């Protein structure tokens, strides 16, 4: 997570922007997708043009803006990481990762 607070190549930002915008366009191709959009608008009191505003925000993103937002909202020291897997193979590397002491939860 610390990487997002430093340098991010613009090509990575451009790739992500393209994927988000294309995925957003596909989400309105079905009646179910349109219904979901209307449900979100009603549930979260979103304005009729919220999708246009979101897309404009994504289109205008730059590497510098992503870094600015990451520094504002991402604080790795306050994050919790959830890892699911085999403790026999994963616990050792997790302990060495420097993310804090892993807590093993068994069910």
Order of alpha helices (4+ residues) and beta strands (2+ residues): alpha-alpha-alpha-alpha-alpha
